[in-house]
Amino acid sequence: MKPHPGHSAGQAREAVETVYRAESRRVLATLIRLLGDFDLAEEALHEAFAAAVEQWPRDGVPAKPRAWLVSTGRFKAVDTLRRRARFDASLVKIAEDLELSAGDAAGRERLDLEDDRLRLIFTCCHPALAPEAQAALTLREVCGLTTEEIARAFLTGAPTLAQRIVRAKRKIRDARIPYRVPSKEDLPARLDSVLRVVYLVFAEGYAPSAGPSLVRADLSAEAIRLGRLLLELLPEPEVMGLLALMVLHESRRAARMSPSGELVLLDDQDRSRWNRDQIAEGVALVERALASRRVGPYTIQAAIAAVHAEAPSASATDWSRIVTFYDVLQAAYPSPVVELNRAAAVAMRDGPAAGLALIDALLARGDLGDYHLAHAARADLCRRLGRTADARASYARALELVGQEPERRFLQKRLDELPD
Amino acid sequence: MKYVCLIYNKEEDPGRAAAPGRDVLTVRMRNGRLSAVEGPAADPEVRLCGVVLIQARDLNDAIRAASRMPEAQSGSIEIRPVEEPG
């Protein structure tokens, strides 16, 4: 490799950082496949980037940085194994096999790269791992978030989360969880947990559970990318449904926040700012998924989002259709949150009093007492009915429970705007 | 991110009080198995015998680096994040 005439050492260091951000997770996924071991692969990834920091400023940035990192990582792993083989003879054979496979694997590598990420997703979302460990592993190993970022997103301490990740990796190793995409028979069940994790990642990027920022576009974009990748591999209706749901939510991103960073409710959003390309894509996916006649919860939720997306305004929305979809959802996958959303749709169809009766019944049951949106929805309906004192009490309760800063400001504003 | 690794090993100075701290985690390697446990290295038999400042991508990357230190095999490595200004 000759030094690149146009590249200074500083530019090369910057290139390492850029490549790290863009490629490190893909390189890791491939190294895990090649080395068959999470820890060894992470060590190899680390050493490959350490070598890049040293060599790229001197020799220039390689034409194919990702391939360079994979092959460098592999050689470093062979070195590591040989070093350790001095104490453990069983490693000699592994190191030799690894060296032999280096040649013929090089050509296959490019084709396998995206598959490697899928393998990694299925491994990270393996049902043998605790659900919270699945999400944490996927976010760190597939999406490249740091332990600290994930800990903040899950409102937990970094040591707790780090410990969870270490244990999950040990479990993968001890239980010999295979690093591959599951067989056709196992796929539906395994897919469920993958979809749940992907949606969790999206939701964390779209409406983080806490913290100052309303949206983390990078996380949502990553989840959508994972959704597309899944759909490519597996054109299952629910994969379409999930992707549609994410894309339709995403289409409203620009309208969800005012220029000053305030939350704007769906009904009040400037619909000219909705992304029409994303809506077209989402609606087409929903139609394909519904046509399959194997409809799951993501597809129904996407169908509801599609009704909103195609309505010219809140008042001109087909609320009957939305209530019907919520009925289907509630019948097949009952949950108090679905009931709450249905109540809000009923309020739009039949008036605030009808919605309020449903929400009061729901709160009386005690299911959603700690859910700030239940109180916020109740407050809004009371406000529209002129029941100011009730509205004030419910906004106050919602404010006690809300975790996210822009939502808190929104509720405070609504509370302040109530007449005396 | 920067982390400080406090290296503990068996010495003649018992009775070291375990320092409290929310962001502390302790790494040990025993028979090729890595363990990372929340909290300080609370073993009263050990004492502080070294301090290393490392640069790592995140806490799990710091755990990986600490697990490679020879002292992790017999002693304990306590990891604490270093607050960076700004």
Interface residues (C-beta under 8 A of the other chain):
Chain A: D39 E42 E43 H46 R140 T146 T147 E148 E149 G157 A158 P159 T160 L161 A162 Q163 I165 V166 R170
Chain B: M1 R22 D23 V24 L25 R33 L34 S35 A36 V37 E38 G39 R57 D58 L59 N60 D61 I63 R64 A65 R68 P81
